[in-house]
Amino acid sequence: DQLTPYLLPKPEETFSQVKVTNTEELLTKRLGNDGYNFARVSAIPEINDDEKLVDLKFFIDPGKRTYVRRIDFSGNHRTSDEVLRREMRQMESAPASQSNIELSRIRLERLGFFKEAKVETREVPGTDDMIDLEYVVEEQSSGSLAASVGFSQDSGLILGANIQQNNFFGTGKQVGIGLSRSNFLTNVSFNYMEPYYTEDGVSRGFSVYYRKADLDEVNIASYTTNTAGAALNFSYPLSEIQRLGFSLGFANTEIEAGIGAVQEIKSSPRFFDFVNQYFVSEFDSATGKYNDADNDGKEALLPISALSPSATPSSEPGFLDLYGDEFDNYTISTNWRRSTLNRGLLATRGTSQTLSLEVALPGSDTEYYKLMYNGQLLVPLVNDFVLRFKTELGYGDGYGDLDELPFFENFYAGGFGSIRGYKSNTLGPHSTPAQIYRISQAATGYDANNQATGLSGAAYVVDPSTGQLVSTSFENDTDPFGGNVLIETSIELLVPLPFVKDQRSVRSGFFFDAGNVFSSNCRSSQLNCSGVDLSKLRYSAGFGLTWITGMGPLTFSLARALNDEAIDETEVFQFSLGRTF
């Protein structure tokens, strides 16, 4: 009953020698899974020429059951034997199972520490039921190192030291230390993860960090975040290909939004702190100056406290006006991951899926949730060509007293890992520039030649025709602001590079990307903002290359935006050190 499902020829169908041969191989492998590694399977046909029929009998000689005496490793010059041995699903002194032997090899490649893993089987002299196994691996870079001086296309000049090592001193533990300063980011962080906190494969890790980020420097709306936090995480194996993870975290976030912060963050128009007076004006087109309304110099300057409420209309309140500028959040996250990828880096076949949910717990200053899905499928074709499908989806929103996802948790799109050919983080909704009350050098009087006298410093300008303070835009351009809905997808044809002997350390291919960011909380003044509208997806196509170097993956892409609009920012050439495409 266990062998019958492996019989490919079926009654009443046309005889096929290919199916007969494949059945012999399948039965041999199936017996090998139970330790009969030297089994012989032969198909014996009985031909009836008159009726043109063939009866098939599969003769099986299982031989002796084979056991594994010893498992050895070679090629792991940095990685300890223990790290490799705990990935073994074939045990010593146990029956030799072909499926477990192959699964053990695949698990070694999924670690991401090795360019390749092979297994060699040797018979033990003097016995006919014992074998030795040797797993031969070739190590590759399993982390990234940023020197004291570096450069990133997105972040500009980077000063500091950043080390992320996924195989710390060959122990298999993940350790990251960061101390960096760039155009937009000051970062101090430490993270640690033990993948085998228990012998059953339960992992445990933690992280602590401090970040100060000026988001205006990476194409995001003008504001600065100061964040200090810590997190503790666990991950549990559900099967050979599935894991369930949990994380508990705390973060204190302080938002610094200056006079130029966009209207989605703070209401407009705004006052300057150093101006405490105003005057009623008339604009003299001949001189290009504002004068007091009746040009007699009397009561030209008045204190701000004398302004009527109607003189200072404001826009709808921004996020910081409603919820403050400092937040203590307690978060819990869970994620499910399923992966059948054949390698940890630059996989060529298999699938991976990750579904995650992050929730700021009730009692946090901002109560929100974010749901994300990542998936990819790699389909081998011919001659090392591979078709790769990838997608990333995200949705977030507030709950309780919070009506929207906090703007500093928004999703962004564009650039590497997203829609190549567009500048990093620039797609989707844009912000509304701040409006600032206009100031002028106010005069307290005029001389005989009608020249302003008694200059008394800066004062706000009141338009006599409306009775309102005159305002103007603080900036001419709008900045990307992100949104609470993310849609990204990509189709890639991975092709082997000619004249490159070691294809396992290089990935190259042609790609077609599509995606955008949307918002379900658009403000009336926002540009390029809408709910989910598939007709507004952005597309790009191009060629990408990743090379695994000693300092980590080095990635380049040449891309062309296919349906960019005037508000979009495009970029043909992009590169990154530390991540793959």
NORWOHU-V802343 format. One record per residue. RES is the residue in three letters. SS is DSSP state (h for helix, s for strand, l for the rest). PHI is phi as a letter, one per 40 degrees, with the letter a starting at -180 (* if undefined). OMEGA is omega in whole degrees, 0 to 359 (* if undefined). Layout:
RES_SS_PHI_OMEGA ; RES_SS_PHI_OMEGA
This chain:
ASP_l_*_181 ; GLN_l_c_183 ; LEU_l_c_184 ; THR_h_d_180 ; PRO_h_c_181 ; TYR_h_c_179 ; LEU_l_c_182 ; LEU_l_c_177 ; PRO_l_c_181 ; LYS_l_b_178 ; PRO_l_d_175 ; GLU_l_g_178 ; GLU_l_c_181 ; THR_l_c_181 ; PHE_l_c_178 ; SER_l_b_179 ; GLN_h_c_178 ; VAL_h_c_179 ; LYS_h_c_179 ; VAL_h_c_180 ; THR_h_c_179 ; ASN_h_c_178 ; THR_h_c_177 ; GLU_h_d_180 ; GLU_h_c_181 ; LEU_h_c_179 ; LEU_h_c_178 ; THR_h_c_178 ; LYS_h_c_180 ; ARG_h_c_176 ; LEU_h_c_178 ; GLY_h_c_178 ; ASN_h_c_177 ; ASP_l_c_175 ; GLY_l_g_180 ; TYR_l_c_189 ; ASN_l_c_180 ; PHE_l_b_179 ; ALA_l_c_177 ; ARG_s_b_180 ; VAL_s_b_181 ; SER_s_b_176 ; ALA_s_c_180 ; ILE_s_b_180 ; PRO_s_c_173 ; GLU_s_b_191 ; ILE_s_c_173 ; ASN_s_b_184 ; ASP_l_c_183 ; ASP_l_c_182 ; GLU_l_c_180 ; LYS_l_f_180 ; LEU_s_b_178 ; VAL_s_b_170 ; ASP_s_c_181 ; LEU_s_b_174 ; LYS_s_b_179 ; PHE_s_c_180 ; PHE_s_c_185 ; ILE_s_b_172 ; ASP_s_b_186 ; PRO_l_c_185 ; GLY_l_g_179 ; LYS_l_c_175 ; ARG_l_c_185 ; THR_l_b_179 ; TYR_s_b_178 ; VAL_s_c_179 ; ARG_s_c_186 ; ARG_s_a_175 ; ILE_s_b_180 ; ASP_s_b_179 ; PHE_s_b_176 ; SER_s_a_180 ; GLY_l_g_181 ; ASN_l_c_185 ; HIS_l_c_179 ; ARG_l_b_187 ; THR_l_c_182 ; SER_l_c_179 ; ASP_h_d_183 ; GLU_h_c_180 ; VAL_h_c_179 ; LEU_h_c_186 ; ARG_h_c_182 ; ARG_l_c_174 ; GLU_l_c_183 ; MET_l_c_171 ; ARG_l_b_170 ; GLN_l_c_183 ; MET_l_c_172 ; GLU_l_c_181 ; SER_l_g_178 ; ALA_l_b_175 ; PRO_s_d_182 ; ALA_l_c_180 ; SER_l_b_181 ; GLN_h_c_181 ; SER_h_c_179 ; ASN_h_c_178 ; ILE_h_c_180 ; GLU_h_c_178 ; LEU_h_c_178 ; SER_h_c_178 ; ARG_h_c_180 ; ILE_h_c_180 ; ARG_h_c_177 ; LEU_h_c_180 ; GLU_h_c_180 ; ARG_h_c_179 ; LEU_l_c_183 ; GLY_l_g_180 ; PHE_l_c_190 ; PHE_s_b_176 ; LYS_s_c_183 ; GLU_s_a_175 ; ALA_s_b_178 ; LYS_s_b_177 ; VAL_s_b_178 ; GLU_s_b_182 ; THR_s_b_179 ; ARG_s_b_174 ; GLU_s_c_179 ; VAL_l_c_182 ; PRO_l_d_178 ; GLY_l_g_179 ; THR_l_b_176 ; ASP_l_b_180 ; ASP_l_b_180 ; MET_s_b_175 ; ILE_s_b_171 ; ASP_s_b_177 ; LEU_s_b_173 ; GLU_s_b_176 ; TYR_s_c_182 ; VAL_s_b_183 ; VAL_s_b_174 ; GLU_s_b_187 ; GLU_s_c_175 ; GLN_l_a_179 ; SER_l_d_182 ; SER_l_b_179 ; GLY_s_a_178 ; SER_s_a_181 ; LEU_s_b_174 ; ALA_s_b_181 ; ALA_l_c_184 ; SER_l_c_176 ; VAL_s_b_180 ; GLY_s_a_180 ; PHE_s_a_175 ; SER_s_b_182 ; GLN_l_c_180 ; ASP_l_c_191 ; SER_l_b_181 ; GLY_s_g_182 ; LEU_s_c_181 ; ILE_s_b_176 ; LEU_s_b_178 ; GLY_s_i_180 ; ALA_s_b_178 ; ASN_s_b_180 ; ILE_s_b_172 ; GLN_s_b_183 ; GLN_s_b_182 ; ASN_l_c_177 ; ASN_l_b_190 ; PHE_h_c_182 ; PHE_h_f_176 ; GLY_h_g_182 ; THR_l_c_184 ; GLY_l_g_179 ; LYS_l_c_179 ; GLN_s_b_181 ; VAL_s_b_177 ; GLY_s_b_178 ; ILE_s_b_182 ; GLY_s_b_173 ; LEU_s_a_188 ; SER_s_a_177 ; ARG_s_a_178 ; SER_s_b_182 ; ASN_l_d_186 ; PHE_l_b_191 ; LEU_s_b_165 ; THR_s_b_189 ; ASN_s_b_171 ; VAL_s_b_185 ; SER_s_a_174 ; PHE_s_a_175 ; ASN_s_b_184 ; TYR_s_a_177 ; MET_s_a_176 ; GLU_s_b_186 ; PRO_l_c_178 ; TYR_l_b_175 ; TYR_l_c_171 ; THR_l_b_180 ; GLU_l_c_180 ; ASP_l_c_177 ; GLY_l_g_174 ; VAL_l_c_180 ; SER_s_b_177 ; ARG_s_a_178 ; GLY_s_a_177 ; PHE_s_a_178 ; SER_s_a_173 ; VAL_s_b_186 ; TYR_s_a_168 ; TYR_s_b_180 ; ARG_s_b_169 ; LYS_s_b_187 ; ALA_s_b_172 ; ASP_s_c_189 ; LEU_h_c_179 ; ASP_h_c_183 ; GLU_h_c_179 ; VAL_h_b_172 ; ASN_l_g_178 ; ILE_s_b_185 ; ALA_l_d_189 ; SER_l_c_170 ; TYR_l_a_181 ; THR_s_b_177 ; THR_s_b_170 ; ASN_s_b_185 ; THR_s_b_172 ; ALA_s_b_183 ; GLY_s_a_179 ; ALA_s_a_181 ; ALA_s_a_175 ; LEU_s_b_184 ; ASN_s_b_177 ; PHE_s_b_177 ; SER_s_a_185 ; TYR_s_b_177 ; PRO_s_c_174 ; LEU_l_c_177 ; SER_l_a_179 ; GLU_l_c_187 ; ILE_l_b_183 ; GLN_s_b_176 ; ARG_s_b_177 ; LEU_s_b_184 ; GLY_s_b_177 ; PHE_s_b_179 ; SER_s_a_174 ; LEU_s_b_183 ; GLY_s_a_174 ; PHE_s_b_178 ; ALA_s_a_171 ; ASN_s_b_183 ; THR_s_b_177 ; GLU_s_b_182 ; ILE_s_b_174 ; GLU_s_b_180 ; ALA_l_b_184 ; GLY_l_c_184 ; ILE_l_c_183 ; GLY_l_c_180 ; ALA_l_c_186 ; VAL_l_c_188 ; GLN_l_c_177 ; GLU_l_c_180 ; ILE_l_c_179 ; LYS_l_b_182 ; SER_l_c_177 ; SER_l_b_352 ; PRO_l_c_186 ; ARG_s_b_176 ; PHE_l_c_166 ; PHE_l_c_183 ; ASP_l_c_188 ; PHE_l_c_180 ; VAL_l_b_183 ; ASN_l_b_180 ; GLN_s_a_179 ; TYR_s_a_174 ; PHE_s_a_178 ; VAL_s_c_192 ; SER_s_b_163 ; GLU_s_b_182 ; PHE_s_c_179 ; ASP_s_c_183 ; SER_l_c_181 ; ALA_l_c_182 ; THR_l_c_182 ; GLY_l_g_182 ; LYS_s_b_173 ; TYR_s_c_178 ; ASN_s_b_173 ; ASP_s_c_195 ; ALA_l_d_182 ; ASP_l_b_173 ; ASN_l_g_178 ; ASP_l_b_177 ; GLY_l_g_182 ; LYS_l_c_179 ; GLU_l_f_179 ; ALA_l_c_182 ; LEU_l_b_179 ; LEU_s_b_178 ; PRO_s_c_180 ; ILE_h_d_183 ; SER_h_c_181 ; ALA_h_c_180 ; LEU_l_c_175 ; SER_l_c_179 ; PRO_h_d_182 ; SER_h_c_181 ; ALA_h_c_185 ; THR_l_b_176 ; PRO_l_c_182 ; SER_l_b_178 ; SER_l_c_177 ; GLU_l_c_185 ; PRO_l_c_176 ; GLY_l_c_184 ; PHE_h_d_182 ; LEU_h_c_176 ; ASP_h_c_184 ; LEU_h_c_191 ; TYR_h_b_181 ; GLY_l_g_185 ; ASP_l_b_176 ; GLU_s_b_189 ; PHE_s_b_171 ; ASP_s_b_184 ; ASN_s_b_175 ; TYR_s_b_187 ; THR_s_b_171 ; ILE_s_b_182 ; SER_s_b_172 ; THR_s_b_179 ; ASN_s_a_176 ; TRP_s_b_181 ; ARG_s_b_175 ; ARG_s_b_184 ; SER_s_a_171 ; THR_l_b_179 ; LEU_l_c_183 ; ASN_l_c_179 ; ARG_l_a_178 ; GLY_l_c_178 ; LEU_l_b_176 ; LEU_l_f_178 ; ALA_l_c_181 ; THR_l_b_175 ; ARG_l_a_178 ; GLY_s_h_180 ; THR_s_b_171 ; SER_s_a_178 ; GLN_s_b_176 ; THR_s_b_176 ; LEU_s_b_185 ; SER_s_b_178 ; LEU_s_b_176 ; GLU_s_b_182 ; VAL_s_b_169 ; ALA_s_c_190 ; LEU_l_c_173 ; PRO_l_d_186 ; GLY_l_h_174 ; SER_l_c_180 ; ASP_l_c_173 ; THR_l_b_182 ; GLU_l_c_184 ; TYR_s_a_174 ; TYR_s_a_177 ; LYS_s_b_179 ; LEU_s_b_183 ; MET_s_b_176 ; TYR_s_b_174 ; ASN_s_b_178 ; GLY_s_a_174 ; GLN_s_a_180 ; LEU_s_b_178 ; LEU_s_b_183 ; VAL_s_b_177 ; PRO_s_c_177 ; LEU_l_b_179 ; VAL_l_b_175 ; ASN_l_f_177 ; ASP_l_g_172 ; PHE_l_c_183 ; VAL_s_b_175 ; LEU_s_b_185 ; ARG_s_b_176 ; PHE_s_b_183 ; LYS_s_a_177 ; THR_s_a_174 ; GLU_s_a_181 ; LEU_s_b_179 ; GLY_s_a_176 ; TYR_s_a_178 ; GLY_s_a_179 ; ASP_s_a_175 ; GLY_s_c_174 ; TYR_l_a_183 ; GLY_l_g_180 ; ASP_l_c_183 ; LEU_l_b_185 ; ASP_l_c_184 ; GLU_l_a_174 ; LEU_l_c_178 ; PRO_l_d_186 ; PHE_h_c_180 ; PHE_h_c_173 ; GLU_h_b_184 ; ASN_l_c_172 ; PHE_s_c_178 ; TYR_l_b_181 ; ALA_l_a_182 ; GLY_l_h_178 ; GLY_l_g_182 ; PHE_l_c_182 ; GLY_l_g_185 ; SER_l_a_180 ; ILE_l_b_181 ; ARG_l_c_185 ; GLY_l_g_174 ; TYR_s_b_180 ; LYS_l_d_183 ; SER_l_d_173 ; ASN_l_g_190 ; THR_l_c_183 ; LEU_l_c_174 ; GLY_l_g_184 ; PRO_l_d_175 ; HIS_s_b_182 ; SER_l_c_178 ; THR_l_b_183 ; PRO_l_d_178 ; ALA_l_c_172 ; GLN_s_b_182 ; ILE_s_b_176 ; TYR_s_c_185 ; ARG_l_c_177 ; ILE_s_b_179 ; SER_s_a_175 ; GLN_s_c_188 ; ALA_l_c_178 ; ALA_l_b_176 ; THR_l_c_180 ; GLY_s_a_181 ; TYR_s_b_180 ; ASP_l_c_184 ; ALA_l_c_179 ; ASN_l_c_179 ; ASN_l_g_176 ; GLN_l_c_182 ; ALA_s_c_178 ; THR_s_b_176 ; GLY_l_g_180 ; LEU_l_d_191 ; SER_l_b_178 ; GLY_l_g_186 ; ALA_s_c_176 ; ALA_s_a_175 ; TYR_s_c_185 ; VAL_s_b_175 ; VAL_s_b_177 ; ASP_s_c_184 ; PRO_l_c_182 ; SER_l_c_182 ; THR_l_b_185 ; GLY_l_g_181 ; GLN_s_b_174 ; LEU_s_c_178 ; VAL_l_c_179 ; SER_s_b_179 ; THR_s_a_179 ; SER_s_c_178 ; PHE_l_c_180 ; GLU_l_b_177 ; ASN_l_c_184 ; ASP_l_b_173 ; THR_l_c_181 ; ASP_l_b_173 ; PRO_s_d_184 ; PHE_l_b_181 ; GLY_l_g_180 ; GLY_s_a_184 ; ASN_l_b_177 ; VAL_s_b_181 ; LEU_s_b_174 ; ILE_s_b_177 ; GLU_s_a_176 ; THR_s_a_184 ; SER_s_a_172 ; ILE_s_b_184 ; GLU_s_b_170 ; LEU_s_b_180 ; LEU_s_c_185 ; VAL_l_b_176 ; PRO_l_c_177 ; LEU_l_c_177 ; PRO_l_c_176 ; PHE_l_g_176 ; VAL_l_b_185 ; LYS_l_c_184 ; ASP_l_c_182 ; GLN_h_c_184 ; ARG_h_c_178 ; SER_h_b_182 ; VAL_s_b_171 ; ARG_s_b_177 ; SER_s_a_180 ; GLY_s_a_176 ; PHE_s_c_186 ; PHE_s_b_171 ; PHE_s_b_183 ; ASP_s_b_175 ; ALA_s_a_177 ; GLY_s_i_176 ; ASN_s_a_176 ; VAL_s_b_180 ; PHE_s_b_180 ; SER_l_b_175 ; SER_l_c_180 ; ASN_l_b_181 ; CYS_l_c_173 ; ARG_l_c_186 ; SER_l_c_185 ; SER_l_c_185 ; GLN_l_c_176 ; LEU_l_c_174 ; ASN_l_f_184 ; CYS_l_b_178 ; SER_l_a_170 ; GLY_l_c_183 ; VAL_l_d_180 ; ASP_l_a_185 ; LEU_h_c_177 ; SER_h_c_180 ; LYS_h_b_174 ; LEU_l_c_176 ; ARG_s_c_183 ; TYR_s_b_174 ; SER_s_a_178 ; ALA_s_a_180 ; GLY_s_i_183 ; PHE_s_b_180 ; GLY_s_b_180 ; LEU_s_a_174 ; THR_s_b_179 ; TRP_s_b_179 ; ILE_s_c_180 ; THR_s_b_178 ; GLY_l_c_179 ; MET_l_b_180 ; GLY_s_h_181 ; PRO_s_c_176 ; LEU_s_b_189 ; THR_s_b_176 ; PHE_s_b_171 ; SER_s_a_170 ; LEU_s_b_186 ; ALA_s_b_176 ; ARG_s_b_174 ; ALA_s_c_188 ; LEU_l_c_182 ; ASN_l_a_180 ; ASP_l_c_177 ; GLU_l_b_187 ; ALA_l_c_184 ; ILE_l_c_183 ; ASP_l_c_176 ; GLU_l_b_184 ; THR_s_b_182 ; GLU_l_a_185 ; VAL_l_c_184 ; PHE_s_b_179 ; GLN_s_b_177 ; PHE_s_a_180 ; SER_s_a_173 ; LEU_s_b_176 ; GLY_l_h_177 ; ARG_l_a_182 ; THR_l_b_174 ; PHE_l_c_*
